[in-house]
Amino acid sequence: MFLTLKEVMERYKASRSSVYRWAGDPDDPFPQPGTVGVRCTRWLIEDLEAYDRTVSAKGKRKILQPLRGAPGKA
């Protein structure tokens, strides 16, 4: 089964740019999307579940960073 970008964003409560940043980071095991067609990418649910298990086993999880210049942040 495949997930769309929107579904991945909802799953991880993340923005579009965060999902693609995670996928493009060579030091992060976040799964790469597959190309289904022209301008059409999808993530395999099995890859995301494996990633979740890996992250859970290490006791780590994705933490969203506040935007620069956000109120109350230096």
A tleap script that builds the chain and sets N, CA, C and O, in Angstrom:
source leaprc.protein.ff14SB
mol = sequence {
  NMET PHE LEU THR LEU LYS GLU VAL MET GLU
  ARG TYR LYS ALA SER ARG SER SER VAL TYR
  ARG TRP ALA GLY ASP PRO ASP ASP PRO PHE
  PRO GLN PRO GLY THR VAL GLY VAL ARG CYS
  THR ARG TRP LEU ILE GLU ASP LEU GLU ALA
  TYR ASP ARG THR VAL SER ALA LYS GLY LYS
  ARG LYS ILE LEU GLN PRO LEU ARG GLY ALA
  PRO GLY LYS CALA
}
set mol.1.N position { 0.843 -1.173 0.000 }
set mol.1.CA position { 0.000 0.000 0.000 }
set mol.1.C position { 0.893 1.243 0.000 }
set mol.1.O position { 1.970 1.247 0.597 }
set mol.2.N position { 0.443 2.266 -0.659 }
set mol.2.CA position { 1.199 3.507 -0.775 }
set mol.2.C position { 0.486 4.645 -0.052 }
set mol.2.O position { -0.740 4.654 0.058 }
set mol.3.N position { 1.273 5.608 0.440 }
set mol.3.CA position { 0.714 6.818 1.030 }
set mol.3.C position { 1.131 8.026 0.203 }
set mol.3.O position { 2.246 8.091 -0.316 }
set mol.4.N position { 0.220 8.974 0.092 }
set mol.4.CA position { 0.517 10.224 -0.601 }
set mol.4.C position { 1.311 11.137 0.334 }
set mol.4.O position { 1.433 10.869 1.530 }
set mol.5.N position { 1.841 12.207 -0.227 }
set mol.5.CA position { 2.541 13.195 0.593 }
set mol.5.C position { 1.616 13.728 1.680 }
set mol.5.O position { 2.026 13.862 2.834 }
set mol.6.N position { 0.389 14.028 1.325 }
set mol.6.CA position { -0.562 14.553 2.301 }
set mol.6.C position { -0.770 13.575 3.457 }
set mol.6.O position { -0.842 13.983 4.616 }
set mol.7.N position { -0.866 12.293 3.137 }
set mol.7.CA position { -1.048 11.279 4.182 }
set mol.7.C position { 0.188 11.160 5.068 }
set mol.7.O position { 0.067 10.976 6.279 }
set mol.8.N position { 1.373 11.264 4.474 }
set mol.8.CA position { 2.612 11.224 5.257 }
set mol.8.C position { 2.687 12.455 6.165 }
set mol.8.O position { 3.088 12.353 7.324 }
set mol.9.N position { 2.301 13.615 5.634 }
set mol.9.CA position { 2.293 14.841 6.429 }
set mol.9.C position { 1.362 14.699 7.632 }
set mol.9.O position { 1.708 15.109 8.740 }
set mol.10.N position { 0.192 14.124 7.417 }
set mol.10.CA position { -0.758 13.907 8.506 }
set mol.10.C position { -0.241 12.883 9.509 }
set mol.10.O position { -0.411 13.052 10.717 }
set mol.11.N position { 0.378 11.840 9.022 }
set mol.11.CA position { 0.904 10.783 9.884 }
set mol.11.C position { 1.946 11.314 10.855 }
set mol.11.O position { 1.959 10.936 12.027 }
set mol.12.N position { 2.828 12.199 10.366 }
set mol.12.CA position { 3.916 12.715 11.194 }
set mol.12.C position { 3.674 14.134 11.682 }
set mol.12.O position { 4.553 14.735 12.299 }
set mol.13.N position { 2.484 14.681 11.411 }
set mol.13.CA position { 2.145 16.050 11.818 }
set mol.13.C position { 3.260 17.008 11.394 }
set mol.13.O position { 3.785 17.775 12.201 }
set mol.14.N position { 3.601 16.943 10.128 }
set mol.14.CA position { 4.721 17.714 9.594 }
set mol.14.C position { 4.319 18.425 8.309 }
set mol.14.O position { 3.337 18.070 7.656 }
set mol.15.N position { 5.100 19.428 7.971 }
set mol.15.CA position { 4.871 20.167 6.734 }
set mol.15.C position { 5.483 19.423 5.549 }
set mol.15.O position { 6.260 18.483 5.712 }
set mol.16.N position { 5.112 19.866 4.375 }
set mol.16.CA position { 5.649 19.298 3.136 }
set mol.16.C position { 7.175 19.410 3.111 }
set mol.16.O position { 7.874 18.448 2.794 }
set mol.17.N position { 7.675 20.594 3.449 }
set mol.17.CA position { 9.116 20.803 3.400 }
set mol.17.C position { 9.847 19.932 4.422 }
set mol.17.O position { 10.959 19.475 4.158 }
set mol.18.N position { 9.235 19.698 5.586 }
set mol.18.CA position { 9.874 18.835 6.588 }
set mol.18.C position { 9.988 17.403 6.090 }
set mol.18.O position { 11.032 16.770 6.240 }
set mol.19.N position { 8.914 16.893 5.497 }
set mol.19.CA position { 8.934 15.511 4.994 }
set mol.19.C position { 10.027 15.346 3.942 }
set mol.19.O position { 10.788 14.379 3.990 }
set mol.20.N position { 10.115 16.273 2.997 }
set mol.20.CA position { 11.148 16.171 1.962 }
set mol.20.C position { 12.546 16.411 2.525 }
set mol.20.O position { 13.516 15.834 2.033 }
set mol.21.N position { 12.661 17.256 3.550 }
set mol.21.CA position { 13.966 17.466 4.189 }
set mol.21.C position { 14.426 16.183 4.880 }
set mol.21.O position { 15.590 15.798 4.769 }
set mol.22.N position { 13.508 15.520 5.594 }
set mol.22.CA position { 13.861 14.261 6.249 }
set mol.22.C position { 14.271 13.217 5.223 }
set mol.22.O position { 15.259 12.507 5.412 }
set mol.23.N position { 13.516 13.122 4.141 }
set mol.23.CA position { 13.806 12.119 3.110 }
set mol.23.C position { 15.127 12.402 2.402 }
set mol.23.O position { 15.775 11.478 1.911 }
set mol.24.N position { 15.532 13.670 2.345 }
set mol.24.CA position { 16.770 14.031 1.655 }
set mol.24.C position { 17.995 14.059 2.543 }
set mol.24.O position { 19.103 14.287 2.057 }
set mol.25.N position { 17.819 13.831 3.847 }
set mol.25.CA position { 18.940 13.872 4.787 }
set mol.25.C position { 19.639 12.517 4.812 }
set mol.25.O position { 19.033 11.527 5.221 }
set mol.26.N position { 20.900 12.449 4.383 }
set mol.26.CA position { 21.592 11.155 4.348 }
set mol.26.C position { 21.851 10.564 5.735 }
set mol.26.O position { 22.102 9.364 5.852 }
set mol.27.N position { 21.794 11.386 6.789 }
set mol.27.CA position { 22.022 10.895 8.147 }
set mol.27.C position { 20.735 10.464 8.843 }
set mol.27.O position { 20.769 10.003 9.984 }
set mol.28.N position { 19.613 10.610 8.168 }
set mol.28.CA position { 18.315 10.255 8.728 }
set mol.28.C position { 17.767 9.054 7.967 }
set mol.28.O position { 17.743 9.064 6.736 }
set mol.29.N position { 17.325 8.015 8.683 }
set mol.29.CA position { 16.819 6.819 7.990 }
set mol.29.C position { 15.397 6.954 7.450 }
set mol.29.O position { 14.790 5.950 7.079 }
set mol.30.N position { 14.848 8.178 7.397 }
set mol.30.CA position { 13.484 8.360 6.898 }
set mol.30.C position { 13.400 7.852 5.457 }
set mol.30.O position { 14.274 8.155 4.645 }
set mol.31.N position { 12.360 7.087 5.135 }
set mol.31.CA position { 12.254 6.477 3.798 }
set mol.31.C position { 12.188 7.486 2.654 }
set mol.31.O position { 11.651 8.584 2.796 }
set mol.32.N position { 12.736 7.088 1.542 }
set mol.32.CA position { 12.667 7.867 0.308 }
set mol.32.C position { 11.344 7.561 -0.384 }
set mol.32.O position { 10.868 6.427 -0.339 }
set mol.33.N position { 10.755 8.555 -1.016 }
set mol.33.CA position { 9.529 8.266 -1.773 }
set mol.33.C position { 9.876 7.589 -3.090 }
set mol.33.O position { 10.978 7.746 -3.614 }
set mol.34.N position { 8.929 6.841 -3.608 }
set mol.34.CA position { 9.080 6.234 -4.922 }
set mol.34.C position { 8.297 7.034 -5.943 }
set mol.34.O position { 7.294 7.667 -5.611 }
set mol.35.N position { 8.747 7.006 -7.164 }
set mol.35.CA position { 8.055 7.715 -8.238 }
set mol.35.C position { 7.064 6.774 -8.900 }
set mol.35.O position { 7.422 5.693 -9.369 }
set mol.36.N position { 5.811 7.208 -8.927 }
set mol.36.CA position { 4.750 6.401 -9.526 }
set mol.36.C position { 4.455 6.883 -10.937 }
set mol.36.O position { 4.013 6.104 -11.782 }
set mol.37.N position { 4.691 8.138 -11.192 }
set mol.37.CA position { 4.452 8.728 -12.506 }
set mol.37.C position { 5.095 10.101 -12.559 }
set mol.37.O position { 5.882 10.463 -11.685 }
set mol.38.N position { 4.764 10.844 -13.568 }
set mol.38.CA position { 5.295 12.187 -13.690 }
set mol.38.C position { 4.729 13.038 -12.551 }
set mol.38.O position { 3.513 13.167 -12.405 }
set mol.39.N position { 5.615 13.610 -11.757 }
set mol.39.CA position { 5.231 14.448 -10.622 }
set mol.39.C position { 4.299 13.734 -9.647 }
set mol.39.O position { 3.409 14.353 -9.063 }
set mol.40.N position { 4.503 12.452 -9.476 }
set mol.40.CA position { 3.657 11.659 -8.588 }
set mol.40.C position { 4.552 10.756 -7.742 }
set mol.40.O position { 5.098 9.771 -8.240 }
set mol.41.N position { 4.697 11.095 -6.464 }
set mol.41.CA position { 5.523 10.291 -5.568 }
set mol.41.C position { 4.647 9.694 -4.473 }
set mol.41.O position { 3.628 10.264 -4.081 }
set mol.42.N position { 5.067 8.547 -3.999 }
set mol.42.CA position { 4.346 7.855 -2.935 }
set mol.42.C position { 5.368 7.177 -2.015 }
set mol.42.O position { 6.478 6.844 -2.428 }
set mol.43.N position { 4.964 6.987 -0.771 }
set mol.43.CA position { 5.777 6.277 0.199 }
set mol.43.C position { 5.132 4.930 0.456 }
set mol.43.O position { 3.912 4.837 0.587 }
set mol.44.N position { 5.940 3.890 0.527 }
set mol.44.CA position { 5.438 2.562 0.875 }
set mol.44.C position { 5.128 2.539 2.367 }
set mol.44.O position { 5.964 2.921 3.185 }
set mol.45.N position { 3.941 2.098 2.715 }
set mol.45.CA position { 3.546 2.034 4.121 }
set mol.45.C position { 4.489 1.113 4.903 }
set mol.45.O position { 4.773 1.362 6.075 }
set mol.46.N position { 4.970 0.054 4.256 }
set mol.46.CA position { 5.888 -0.877 4.928 }
set mol.46.C position { 7.191 -0.175 5.301 }
set mol.46.O position { 7.746 -0.438 6.367 }
set mol.47.N position { 7.688 0.715 4.436 }
set mol.47.CA position { 8.911 1.456 4.729 }
set mol.47.C position { 8.705 2.403 5.911 }
set mol.47.O position { 9.573 2.525 6.775 }
set mol.48.N position { 7.556 3.067 5.941 }
set mol.48.CA position { 7.267 3.990 7.039 }
set mol.48.C position { 7.096 3.237 8.355 }
set mol.48.O position { 7.544 3.708 9.401 }
set mol.49.N position { 6.456 2.079 8.312 }
set mol.49.CA position { 6.289 1.277 9.522 }
set mol.49.C position { 7.633 0.774 10.033 }
set mol.49.O position { 7.869 0.752 11.241 }
set mol.50.N position { 8.513 0.370 9.125 }
set mol.50.CA position { 9.858 -0.062 9.519 }
set mol.50.C position { 10.623 1.101 10.142 }
set mol.50.O position { 11.328 0.926 11.136 }
set mol.51.N position { 10.482 2.285 9.554 }
set mol.51.CA position { 11.114 3.484 10.108 }
set mol.51.C position { 10.582 3.748 11.515 }
set mol.51.O position { 11.358 4.036 12.426 }
set mol.52.N position { 9.272 3.653 11.698 }
set mol.52.CA position { 8.672 3.878 13.015 }
set mol.52.C position { 9.220 2.892 14.045 }
set mol.52.O position { 9.511 3.277 15.177 }
set mol.53.N position { 9.361 1.629 13.660 }
set mol.53.CA position { 9.909 0.624 14.581 }
set mol.53.C position { 11.355 0.954 14.940 }
set mol.53.O position { 11.748 0.840 16.101 }
set mol.54.N position { 12.139 1.358 13.959 }
set mol.54.CA position { 13.544 1.711 14.198 }
set mol.54.C position { 13.646 2.881 15.157 }
set mol.54.O position { 14.438 2.856 16.100 }
set mol.55.N position { 12.846 3.898 14.915 }
set mol.55.CA position { 12.871 5.093 15.750 }
set mol.55.C position { 12.381 4.761 17.160 }
set mol.55.O position { 12.950 5.249 18.136 }
set mol.56.N position { 11.344 3.947 17.281 }
set mol.56.CA position { 10.821 3.570 18.596 }
set mol.56.C position { 11.844 2.768 19.383 }
set mol.56.O position { 11.986 2.953 20.591 }
set mol.57.N position { 12.554 1.878 18.703 }
set mol.57.CA position { 13.563 1.045 19.365 }
set mol.57.C position { 14.709 1.891 19.904 }
set mol.57.O position { 15.298 1.559 20.933 }
set mol.58.N position { 15.025 2.973 19.218 }
set mol.58.CA position { 16.115 3.853 19.649 }
set mol.58.C position { 15.629 4.898 20.646 }
set mol.58.O position { 16.439 5.619 21.230 }
set mol.59.N position { 14.318 4.987 20.848 }
set mol.59.CA position { 13.767 5.966 21.771 }
set mol.59.C position { 13.798 7.375 21.218 }
set mol.59.O position { 13.743 8.344 21.975 }
set mol.60.N position { 13.884 7.496 19.900 }
set mol.60.CA position { 13.897 8.808 19.273 }
set mol.60.C position { 12.605 8.999 18.510 }
set mol.60.O position { 11.933 8.033 18.150 }
set mol.61.N position { 12.267 10.244 18.270 }
set mol.61.CA position { 11.138 10.541 17.405 }
set mol.61.C position { 11.376 11.889 16.760 }
set mol.61.O position { 12.191 12.684 17.229 }
set mol.62.N position { 10.671 12.133 15.703 }
set mol.62.CA position { 10.794 13.407 15.014 }
set mol.62.C position { 10.270 14.511 15.916 }
set mol.62.O position { 9.180 14.402 16.478 }
set mol.63.N position { 11.050 15.572 16.052 }
set mol.63.CA position { 10.629 16.731 16.815 }
set mol.63.C position { 10.638 17.912 15.866 }
set mol.63.O position { 11.655 18.216 15.242 }
set mol.64.N position { 9.507 18.571 15.763 }
set mol.64.CA position { 9.423 19.718 14.878 }
set mol.64.C position { 10.136 20.908 15.510 }
set mol.64.O position { 9.917 21.221 16.681 }
set mol.65.N position { 10.967 21.551 14.750 }
set mol.65.CA position { 11.679 22.730 15.211 }
set mol.65.C position { 10.810 23.957 15.029 }
set mol.65.O position { 10.112 24.062 14.020 }
set mol.66.N position { 10.829 24.904 15.985 }
set mol.66.CA position { 10.044 26.128 15.792 }
set mol.66.C position { 10.600 26.947 14.636 }
set mol.66.O position { 11.795 26.905 14.343 }
set mol.67.N position { 9.722 27.683 13.993 }
set mol.67.CA position { 10.150 28.548 12.914 }
set mol.67.C position { 11.042 29.654 13.464 }
set mol.67.O position { 10.846 30.119 14.587 }
set mol.68.N position { 12.008 30.065 12.680 }
set mol.68.CA position { 12.849 31.191 13.087 }
set mol.68.C position { 11.981 32.423 13.223 }
set mol.68.O position { 11.111 32.692 12.395 }
set mol.69.N position { 12.236 33.165 14.284 }
set mol.69.CA position { 11.484 34.382 14.504 }
set mol.69.C position { 10.104 34.148 15.109 }
set mol.69.O position { 9.285 35.064 15.182 }
set mol.70.N position { 9.852 32.907 15.543 }
set mol.70.CA position { 8.564 32.618 16.171 }
set mol.70.C position { 8.464 33.369 17.487 }
set mol.70.O position { 9.477 33.538 18.166 }
set mol.71.N position { 7.292 33.820 17.866 }
set mol.71.CA position { 7.130 34.559 19.115 }
set mol.71.C position { 7.647 33.771 20.310 }
set mol.71.O position { 7.391 32.574 20.442 }
set mol.72.N position { 8.371 34.457 21.167 }
set mol.72.CA position { 8.893 33.838 22.374 }
set mol.72.C position { 10.170 33.063 22.178 }
set mol.72.O position { 10.690 32.486 23.133 }
set mol.73.N position { 10.687 33.032 20.979 }
set mol.73.CA position { 11.938 32.305 20.711 }
set mol.73.C position { 13.019 33.296 20.350 }
set mol.73.O position { 12.770 34.292 19.671 }
set mol.74.N position { 14.230 33.011 20.813 }
set mol.74.CA position { 15.361 33.915 20.523 }
set mol.74.C position { 15.978 33.594 19.199 }
set mol.74.O position { 16.937 34.248 18.791 }
savepdb mol mol.pdb
quit
